Amino acid sequence: LPYGRVWNFSAGPSVLPVSVLEEVQRDLLNYKGTGMSVMEMSHRSKTYDDIIEGAEATLRRVLKVPDNYAVIFLQGGGTGGFAASYLNLFACKAVRDKQRKLGRQLSCDYLVTGSWSKGGLKEAQRLGGRPNVVLDGVRATKTGAVSYHSLPPVSEWKLGKPEETAFVYYCENETIHGVETPSSLVVDAVDPSVPVICDMSSNMLSRPVDIKRFGAIIAGAQKNMGPAGVSLVIVRKDLLERDEAGVEAVRSIPSVLDWLYYASAGSMPHTPPTFAIYVCSLVFKWAEEQGLEALERLRQARSGLVYDMIDAHPEFYRGPVDRYYRSRMNVVFNLPTKELEAQFIAEAAKRSMIQLKGHRSVGGVRISLYNAMPLEGAQVFVEFMKEFYEANRL
Ligand code: PLP
């Protein structure tokens, strides 16, 4: 690998395209003749204006973001988005009008498909809401562990009544459990009058998305889009409209979680994470060159190689996630014993394949295959899986 790099299968912060890192390196000390690094540059300068506006414009083109959606770069990570989505939605005029009509507080719907959507739910509870759990996918898996590996059929989902529900929230790719829920399954099940809020932190930009089916999309950058420190919100503009009572409600939203505060100042009401946004802008250009359809084919191909190996030796490589919900970004599996798992991870490291340990809450093996991972990375990994199986089969 160039520059003595390793095969980095980290779940995040994760691998970036080498061509992007090279460009960053080239411009690190003197960005395009300005005599300074982007890190050292005023965010009020014309040069930086061009960077952040270019980032937004490119992202809009790549994702085909309709004009009636705002694109915001802000801080607070994916986790900041948990609280922000709840607070901003409950401050919006449409939700407050609906609440007035109902005569009591609206509920909000959460699909719990893994740790991250559970995090969103807990945040809503913490903020004093009474969220409704539409489904909780936790149950005993094929491997015996109680975990998330599937969703119940739509007919069993307990969606609230549209007139009583402020929004529906879900996480499309559960990074820890390797459960990915197709957007269409959720947006088709939800009444079109209810905005769908989606956490796409770990699969954003890995395939085309029909933005107009969503009220808001939140995503931390550090998996498919750039370095840690910046997160992205794409929100339908009418959900940022507020009446006087909404303005009053917003007094309880700290400015740094208030989407309107950012949307009305081009993401720069205060100092943005300048360097992280700059690196994202280069990744967006890279994604535009690749095309989202090609990136989708790549994610299917990369993860497909690993899943094929799991399916070829199911007694050895034990994939707990139901086929339909298998994540194309984070493939999780267990080996027959914890000792074999430790040996697998140690032997892979000797071949420069690192960060294979499952999340500390679930154990096992997890291989994260984000946008910047070439197909070759998955091929090298699968070759190793084959050899390890031959040497250690039961
Ligand atoms: N949502 C998802 C899907 C994630 O994978 C993560 C982190 O890995 C988060 C939210 C939390 O993001 P952050 O650590 O930026 O707060």
Residues whose N, C-alpha, C, O or C-beta is under 5 A from the ligand:
A	BS01	PLP	G76 G77 G78 T79 G80 W116 N173 T175 D199 S201 S202 G220
